[in-house]
Amino acid sequence: MNVQPTKGTNGFTAIVAYIYFFPAIIAYRRNNPDLFEIALFNLFFGWSAMGWVGALVWAHQITLRKLVAYITSGSHCDLIKSTLRFAVTPTSHRGSRKISVRSGNHATNF
């Protein structure tokens, strides 16, 4: 008995695979350094809705390296640097280095 797949089965399988591995595809397109881990997580836990959504969120997370590169590039860099310079200033307290955070008229030492 020779069983032939029905017309359109291959297309349906491709669509289901694309949806299932969508988080890994997003991680690949965003050049996420955790691509391998995201793909493995997606492979083993993507069958559950929570695992699939978790992999999708993980794939969309911006990495610290990209965030620092974004902050330090462009015209907004001077504004951010001056704001950080004003808000966070190092102070000395009994010989140890402390951070003073200014908020309005108040200063808090950490």
C-alpha positions in Angstrom: 0.0 0.0 0.0 1.6 3.3 -1.2 0.3 6.3 0.7 0.9 9.7 -0.9 0.8 13.0 1.0 -2.1 15.2 0.0 -1.5 18.4 -1.9 -0.4 21.3 0.3 0.9 19.2 3.2 4.5 20.4 2.5 3.4 24.1 2.6 1.5 23.5 5.8 4.5 21.8 7.4 6.7 24.7 6.4 4.3 27.3 7.9 4.1 25.4 11.2 7.9 25.0 11.4 8.3 28.8 10.6 5.8 29.7 13.4 7.4 27.2 15.8 11.0 28.5 15.3 10.0 32.1 14.9 11.8 33.1 18.2 15.0 31.6 16.9 14.6 33.3 13.6 14.1 36.6 15.3 17.3 36.0 17.4 19.2 35.2 14.2 18.0 38.4 12.4 18.8 40.6 15.5 22.3 39.0 15.7 21.6 38.0 19.3 24.7 36.5 20.9 22.5 34.0 22.7 21.2 32.5 19.4 22.3 28.9 20.1 20.8 28.9 23.6 17.5 30.5 22.3 17.3 28.0 19.5 17.8 25.1 21.9 15.3 26.5 24.4 12.8 27.0 21.5 13.4 23.4 20.3 12.7 21.8 23.6 10.2 24.1 25.2 8.6 25.9 22.3 5.8 23.3 22.3 4.3 25.0 25.3 2.9 28.5 25.0 5.0 29.7 28.0 8.2 28.3 26.5 7.5 29.8 23.1 6.7 33.3 24.5 9.7 33.0 26.8 12.0 32.3 23.8 10.4 35.2 21.9 11.0 37.6 24.7 14.5 36.4 25.1 15.1 36.8 21.4 13.9 40.4 21.5 16.0 41.4 24.5 18.6 44.1 23.8 22.1 43.1 24.9 24.0 45.4 27.2 26.7 45.8 24.5 24.2 47.1 22.0 22.6 49.4 24.6 26.0 50.9 25.4 26.9 51.3 21.8 23.5 53.0 21.1 23.9 55.4 24.1 27.5 56.4 23.2 26.8 57.0 19.5 24.9 59.9 17.9 24.0 63.4 18.9 22.0 62.4 22.0 25.3 61.2 23.5 26.3 64.7 24.9 22.9 65.2 26.5 23.0 61.7 28.2 26.6 62.2 29.3 25.9 65.6 30.8 22.8 64.3 32.6 24.7 61.3 34.0 27.6 63.6 35.0 25.1 65.8 36.9 23.0 63.0 38.5 25.8 60.7 39.6 29.0 62.2 41.1 31.6 60.3 43.0 32.3 61.6 46.5 34.7 60.6 49.2 33.4 59.5 52.6 35.9 58.4 55.3 38.4 57.3 52.8 36.0 55.1 50.8 34.6 56.0 47.4 30.9 56.6 47.5 28.3 57.6 44.9 26.1 60.6 45.5 22.9 60.7 43.6 21.2 64.1 43.3 17.4 64.4 42.9 16.1 68.0 43.0 17.4 69.6 46.2 18.3 66.3 47.9 21.5 64.2 47.7 21.6 60.5 48.7 24.9 58.7 49.3 25.4 55.1 48.6 
